[in-house]
Amino acid sequence: MIRPPIVERETLAARLRLAVTRLNRRLRAEADSGLTASGISALATIGRRGPLPLGELAAAEGVKPPTMTATVAALEAEGLVARSADGRDRRVSKVSLTARGRQRLDRARTRKTAYLAARLERLDEVQLEQLDRAVALFELVLEEDG
């Protein structure tokens, strides 16, 4: 006799999706970066991967190059990113963080981490250990195939 799973995957997936969506919305508000969600995401990708050509940045963000061009132009207007010619191909420009962009990104991350740390104060040690294991599982779920 095959036993049904204790936790229905579809139900769990829906709950997880909603929780992550709500958390993401709350963290964006806490960041108080003054940037759009696409702007802060592009800034974070540039910060994580280093200087990138616009096409690679667009691909990493899952948007079309014209959309990324507009996003980068807005970030550049605020002095958060700078464009420079690629050393090997002068036709290609790379986008990198400026010191001001790094500061804005770091400030947003610090604010979001502080928000979460304050929320975790409500949990006891057992709950914190459970959450730690859940986060490890979540990281496993998000690992890329291959």
Rosetta blueprint (number, residue, H / E / L):
1 M L
2 I L
3 R L
4 P L
5 P L
6 I L
7 V L
8 E L
9 R H
10 E H
11 T H
12 L H
13 A H
14 A H
15 R H
16 L H
17 R H
18 L H
19 A H
20 V H
21 T H
22 R H
23 L H
24 N H
25 R H
26 R H
27 L H
28 R H
29 A H
30 E H
31 A H
32 D L
33 S L
34 G L
35 L L
36 T L
37 A H
38 S H
39 G H
40 I H
41 S H
42 A H
43 L H
44 A H
45 T H
46 I H
47 G H
48 R H
49 R H
50 G L
51 P L
52 L E
53 P E
54 L H
55 G H
56 E H
57 L H
58 A H
59 A H
60 A H
61 E H
62 G L
63 V L
64 K L
65 P H
66 P H
67 T H
68 M H
69 T H
70 A H
71 T H
72 V H
73 A H
74 A H
75 L H
76 E H
77 A H
78 E L
79 G L
80 L L
81 V E
82 A E
83 R E
84 S E
85 A E
86 D L
87 G L
88 R L
89 D L
90 R L
91 R L
92 V L
93 S E
94 K E
95 V E
96 S E
97 L E
98 T L
99 A H
100 R H
101 G H
102 R H
103 Q H
104 R H
105 L H
106 D H
107 R H
108 A H
109 R H
110 T H
111 R H
112 K H
113 T H
114 A H
115 Y H
116 L H
117 A H
118 A H
119 R H
120 L H
121 E L
122 R L
123 L L
124 D L
125 E H
126 V H
127 Q H
128 L H
129 E H
130 Q H
131 L H
132 D H
133 R H
134 A H
135 V H
136 A H
137 L H
138 F H
139 E H
140 L H
141 V H
142 L H
143 E L
144 E L
145 D L
146 G L
